[in-house]
Amino acid sequence: MALDASVPLTTGTRTPERVREPATHAVRASKVNRSFDGRGVLEEVSLSIGNGEFVALLGRSGSGKSTLLRILAGLDSEYAGQVDVPERVAVAFQDARLLPWARILPNVTLGLRGQRAHKLALELLAEVGLAGKEKAWPKTLSGGEAQRAALARALAREPELLLMDEPFGALDALTRIKMHRLLRRLFLRHRPAVLLVTHDVEEAILLADRILVLTDGRLSLDLPIDLPAEGRRQAATFRQLRAQLLTELGVEDDDH
Amino acid sequence: MPIDLSSLRDLDRLAAPADEALRVGVDDRLATPHRARRRPRGLGFLVDKALGPLLLLGVWFTASGLGWVDSTTLPSPGQTWSAAHILIANGQLQEHLLISLQRAAVGLVIGVTVGVLLALLSGLSRVGEVLLDSNLQMLRSMPILALVPLAIVWFGIGEEIKVVLVALGVMFPIYLNTHTAIRSVDAKYIDLAATSGLGRIGLIRRVILPGALPGFFTGLRFSVAIAWLVLVVSEQINASSGIGYLMTQARSIGQTDVIVVGLIVYALLGLISDTLVRFFERRALTWRSTLQSR
């Protein structure tokens, strides 16, 4: 994707309101509208995410879920409506998006300063299993390693809100399972509010406290997941939830 | 008036290498970043590289030795060697070489600096782009040597004109390649910078400049080739020193051996400077070659 560098270098006309005082909610968005060339992509979307709540956002391709994430991340300023996000927001993208010309440690501390950030970055790298890779070039990492480094980078910001845009979409199935466990563990330790955008129904059920479904630019389902943190796949309601969500997404569940 | 087609074709052939050097194109390595072909190492590598030139030297020896070419047309390797020997012994070669090197270096430094500054101005700001880019894109289609008459009027025939011409010739490939590289830094990294709390300065320092560095080096390699090309011409037109002057002087008294010595010196200068740039390029861009950094 080539860019016109002058566009991102100018500040947008609108950015989400950064709320400084501690609130009960990490995200409060009401009546968000966004259209591209007159075509409505998001219509009257309202959502809130509590502090430390893990929310998964499901939707088919083109449902507007990435657009919503970009708005919350402050990357898209051409929307209408009210959006409040906390001061510290971190984003994990589908590609790990490590700067190829910087080694791993400076990638993790990107935009951060001081000894504390440096120390935290080292700790986080160890936590995601990348101790000793501080000086490696991103090109030498496997897909899973790169995504773990990206997770460390996101957490190094000590975010109150962590936005994830299909972060495991490009990984193989085995690596994805490991990443799910790692993410769950990191989430429980650092407790940011999480919005995980995904099209993987099982991933959403395994990880989230609540699942939102976006259909044609509108939130069509808001479903609390009342399952234990561990062993969700074995839970009696797992298949039932899966079927319900697949139906909501317009896919026939043939796994009966 | 009848046109002698054969001489035209000769001209064409002579112009070809110069044209090649002047073409500000795309670095062929960009097209194939991950070369799968294994390059031979060590002795095999040396043989691969040296075999062609050695054969050429053999042909030269044979052709002169058997009298196929007249020594006033092309001197034998022996004659060339002794001419070089004399020129080195009386210090002439070193003296003129030093002057040529100085002109090339000063012109290169000025041209690279100006080229990079212009690329930054037009790559990073809308105003800069409007004011600079179309002008520079227009000027670059002009062969730089066409400026020689005007440059003589402006700068006379002293040192300035040589440095100015080299700097001008160098500036364009640096500007074009660096500007393009800045403009084509992937938008996803710009998004990353925005979400990582990098300010404008941080964005430029951590993302745009390192991202544009490969393009800069592509430009630099073109620039170095052009620096020598422009220098040769400007030293042959109006100079009282430098390798080009040495060759022009030799021509006026029919010393083809000195001319050939000059040619070889130019070739070596080109080769050495290109090797140097490649060396610095590899050092600066280690992140691109996965095997080295493992």
Interface residues (C-beta under 8 A of the other chain):
Chain A: M1 A2 L3 D4 A5 S6 P8 L9 T10 A73 G74 L75 V89 A90 V91 F93 D95 R97 L99 P100 W101 A102 L110 G111 L112 A136 W137 P138 K139 T140 R153 R157
Chain B: G123 L124 S125 R126 E129 I182 R183 S184 V185 D186 A187 K188 Y189 I190 D191 L192 A193 A194 T195 S196 G197 L198 R200 G202 L203 R206 V207 I208 P210 G211 L213 L285 T286 W287 R288 T290 S293 R294
